[in-house]
């Protein structure tokens, strides 16, 4: 089994240096490591040059999914792993990924927990849960990949910072919203795989240390502007629409009335505003317009395109 690791990076040379150092310490070495850089990034190539055997792919257009796609298409692995430049996989990362995929050929992809560190480097306190990577029937996404505990189990969604796909099963969506990180692209990937009768497995013992860095686009962590919330809502509803009309309608109704914390519906927004959240109406406007745009595109027959890496010779 040949394993490729893809690391998309965008103007974060210090974080990238730590990531590549951790990849050099893997007890099961990668067969190839590819860093995908934007053409405007003039600092990171020097970082890559310090790590023997690491290849660089350069892209001209922004977007994490575009970078992941370019890296995957340039790779030669039977298995394609992804991690972020602000993450450091643990030494046994690939050992555990390979063991899971070798053990069960029905597993199309496997991922694990990203252990969050605060800016001072300390572990972020959090309560662990076994409810991870779930997409409910009414369209609520439960992530919790950073909080997972318990045994390995089937899930609906894996997180992009810590995941590996068999080459034959990998399909990356194009056309989602977001100039930098196309939030919820992983949902579209998961829906596509499970709809084909294949399995996604989450194992909380597959670990990366995650040091969330500043995003270089409008999608600022914690307080995204209205256009970012719009993109989040559009992408999630579009991905759920891949499951069919009834699931899309249910999602739109749920999102409009209740919604999610980051993408509130009417009820959540009213409660948040009464509790003093001055950005509640901004998030509500972004969420409503994004969900309706996704529904309108669905009604017009527009679906995301998916790009697959070329088969190996």
C-alpha positions in Angstrom: 0.0 0.0 0.0 1.6 3.3 -1.1 0.5 6.2 1.0 0.7 9.9 -0.1 0.3 12.8 2.3 -1.1 16.1 1.1 -0.5 19.3 3.1 -2.3 22.4 1.7 -0.6 25.5 3.0 -1.3 29.2 2.5 1.1 31.8 3.9 1.8 30.0 7.2 5.5 29.1 6.9 6.1 28.7 10.7 3.2 26.3 11.1 4.2 24.4 8.0 7.7 23.9 9.4 6.3 22.2 12.5 3.9 20.1 10.4 6.7 18.8 8.2 8.9 18.1 11.2 6.2 15.9 12.7 5.8 14.0 9.4 9.5 13.2 9.4 9.0 11.5 12.7 6.3 9.1 11.6 7.1 5.5 12.5 5.5 4.3 9.2 7.1 6.8 6.8 4.9 8.2 4.0 5.8 7.1 0.5 5.5 10.7 -0.6 4.7 14.1 0.9 3.3 16.9 -1.2 2.9 20.4 0.0 0.5 22.6 -2.0 1.4 26.3 -2.0 -0.3 29.3 -3.6 1.8 31.1 -6.2 1.8 34.3 -4.1 3.4 32.5 -1.1 7.1 33.5 -1.4 8.2 32.4 2.1 7.0 28.7 2.3 9.2 27.3 -0.5 12.3 27.9 1.6 10.6 25.9 4.5 9.8 23.0 2.2 13.4 22.9 0.8 14.7 22.1 4.3 12.8 18.8 4.3 14.3 16.1 2.0 12.0 14.4 -0.4 9.0 16.7 0.1 7.5 17.8 -3.2 5.8 21.1 -3.9 2.7 21.7 -6.1 1.8 25.3 -6.9 -1.7 26.6 -7.5 -2.8 30.0 -8.9 -6.4 30.0 -7.5 -7.3 30.3 -3.8 -9.2 27.7 -1.9 -8.4 24.8 0.4 -10.3 22.3 -1.7 -8.6 23.4 -4.9 -5.3 22.9 -3.2 -6.3 19.4 -1.9 -7.5 18.5 -5.4 -4.3 19.6 -7.0 -2.2 17.7 -4.5 -4.3 14.5 -4.9 -4.2 14.6 -8.7 -0.4 15.0 -8.5 0.1 12.1 -6.1 0.9 8.5 -6.7 -0.5 6.9 -3.7 -3.1 4.1 -3.3 -4.1 6.0 -0.2 -4.2 9.8 0.0 -4.0 11.4 3.4 -4.8 15.0 4.2 -3.7 17.2 7.1 -3.4 20.9 7.6 -0.3 23.0 7.9 -1.3 24.0 11.4 -1.5 20.3 12.5 1.2 17.8 13.6 0.3 14.1 13.2 1.4 11.8 16.0 4.2 9.3 15.2 1.9 6.4 14.8 -0.6 8.3 12.6 0.1 6.3 9.4 0.5 3.0 11.2 -3.1 3.3 12.5 -4.5 4.5 9.2 -2.9 1.7 7.2 -4.0 -0.9 9.7 -7.6 0.2 9.4 -7.6 0.2 5.6 -5.8 -3.1 5.3 -8.2 -4.8 7.8 -11.4 -4.0 6.0 -11.6 -3.3 2.2 -15.1 -2.0 2.6 -13.7 1.1 4.4 -13.2 3.9 1.9 -11.8 6.4 4.3 -10.6 6.7 7.9 -10.0 9.7 10.1 -9.4 10.5 13.7 -9.3 13.1 16.4 -7.5 16.5 16.2 -6.3 17.5 19.7 -6.8 21.2 19.9 -4.1 23.4 21.5 -4.7 27.0 22.6 -2.4 29.8 21.3 -0.1 29.3 24.4 0.4 25.7 23.4 -1.7 24.2 26.2 -4.3 21.6 25.6 -7.8 23.2 25.3 -10.1 21.8 28.1 -13.1 20.0 26.7 -15.5 17.2 27.4 -15.1 14.1 25.2 -18.0 12.4 23.5 -18.8 9.4 21.4 -21.2 11.3 19.2 -19.0 12.3 16.3 -19.3 12.9 12.5 -23.1 12.5 12.5 -25.5 13.9 9.9 -29.1 13.7 11.4 -32.1 12.9 9.3 -33.3 16.5 9.7 -30.1 18.0 8.5 -28.1 18.8 11.7 -24.4 18.3 11.4 -22.7 17.0 14.6 -18.9 17.3 14.2 -17.1 16.8 17.5 -14.1 15.2 15.7 -11.8 17.1 18.1 -13.7 15.6 21.1 -14.1 12.0 20.1 -13.6 9.1 22.4 -14.5 5.4 22.5 -13.9 2.6 19.9 -13.6 3.1 16.1 -17.0 3.4 14.5 -18.7 4.3 11.2 -19.6 8.0 10.7 -21.1 10.2 8.1 -18.4 12.8 7.9 -14.6 13.0 8.5 -12.7 16.2 9.2 -10.2 17.5 6.7 -7.4 18.0 9.2 -7.1 14.3 9.9 -8.3 11.9 7.2 -7.2 9.4 4.6 -9.1 8.1 1.5 -8.5 5.2 -0.8 -7.6 6.7 -4.1 -10.5 4.9 -5.9 -13.0 6.4 -3.5 -11.7 9.9 -3.3 -13.9 12.7 -4.9 -13.4 16.3 -4.1 -16.2 18.8 -4.7 -15.9 21.9 -6.9 -18.1 24.9 -6.9 -18.7 25.4 -3.2 -18.6 28.8 -1.6 -15.6 30.4 0.2 -12.5 32.1 -1.0 -10.3 30.2 1.4 -11.7 27.3 3.3 -14.8 25.9 1.8 -16.4 25.0 5.1 -18.4 21.8 5.1 -16.7 20.4 1.9 -16.1 17.2 4.0 -19.9 16.7 4.2 -20.2 16.5 0.4 -17.3 14.1 0.3 -18.9 11.9 3.0 -22.3 11.9 1.4 -20.8 10.9 -1.9 -18.9 7.9 -0.4 -21.8 6.6 1.8 -24.3 7.0 -1.1 -22.1 4.6 -3.0 -22.4 2.0 -0.2 -18.9 2.6 1.1 -17.9 3.3 4.7 -16.2 6.1 6.6 -14.6 5.1 9.9 -13.6 7.5 12.7 -11.0 6.2 15.2 -10.2 8.6 18.1 -6.8 6.9 18.5 -5.7 8.3 15.1 -4.3 11.6 16.4 -3.0 14.9 15.2 -2.1 17.9 17.4 -4.0 20.9 16.0 -2.8 24.4 16.6 -5.5 26.5 14.9 -3.8 29.3 13.0 -5.3 32.5 11.6 -7.3 31.9 8.4 -6.2 34.1 5.5 -9.7 34.9 4.2 -13.0 36.3 5.3 -13.8 33.2 7.4 -12.3 34.4 10.6 -12.6 31.8 13.4 -15.2 32.8 16.1 -16.7 35.8 14.4 -17.2 35.1 10.7 -18.8 38.0 8.6 -22.1 37.6 6.9 -20.6 36.4 3.6 -18.7 33.6 5.4 -21.9 32.5 7.2 -23.7 32.6 3.9 -21.0 30.3 2.4 -21.2 27.9 5.4 -24.9 27.5 5.1 -24.8 27.2 1.3 -22.2 24.5 1.4 -23.9 22.4 4.1 -27.3 22.6 2.5 -25.9 21.8 -1.0 -24.1 18.8 0.4 -27.3 17.5 2.1 -29.1 18.0 -1.2 -27.0 15.3 -2.7 -29.1 12.9 -0.6 -32.3 13.9 -2.5 -35.2 16.3 -2.5 -36.8 15.2 0.7 -33.5 15.6 2.7 -32.9 19.0 1.2 -36.4 20.2 2.1 -36.1 18.9 5.6 -32.7 20.6 6.0 -34.0 24.0 4.7 -37.0 23.8 7.1 -34.8 22.9 10.1 -32.2 25.5 9.1 -34.8 28.3 8.7 -36.6 27.6 12.0 -33.9 26.4 14.3 -30.5 26.2 12.6 -27.1 25.7 14.1 -25.0 27.8 16.5 -22.8 29.3 13.8 -25.7 29.4 11.2 -28.8 30.2 13.3 -32.4 29.9 12.2 -35.0 32.3 13.5 -35.5 30.7 17.0 -31.7 30.4 17.7 -31.1 34.0 16.5 -33.9 35.4 18.7 -32.6 33.6 21.8 -29.0 34.7 21.1 -30.1 38.3 20.6 -32.1 38.2 23.9 -28.9 37.0 25.6 -27.0 40.0 24.3 -25.4 38.6 21.1 -25.3 41.7 18.8 -24.1 39.6 15.8 -27.2 37.3 16.0 -29.0 39.1 13.2 -25.9 39.1 11.0 -25.5 35.4 11.3 -29.2 34.8 10.7 -29.2 36.9 7.5 -26.1 35.0 6.2 -27.6 31.6 7.1 -31.0 32.3 5.5 -29.6 33.7 2.3 -27.1 30.8 2.0 -29.7 28.1 2.6 -32.2 29.7 0.1 -29.4 30.0 -2.5 -28.6 26.3 -2.1 -32.2 25.4 -2.5 -32.6 27.6 -5.6 -29.6 26.1 -7.2 -30.9 22.6 -6.4 -34.3 23.5 -8.0 -32.4 24.6 -11.2 -30.6 21.3 -11.3 -27.2 22.6 -10.2 -25.1 20.1 -8.4 -21.5 20.2 -7.3 -19.0 18.7 -9.6 -16.6 16.2 -8.2 -13.0 15.7 -9.2 -11.2 12.4 -8.8 -7.5 11.8 -9.0 -6.4 9.9 -12.1 -6.1 6.2 -11.7 -2.6 4.8 -11.2 -1.0 3.0 -14.1 
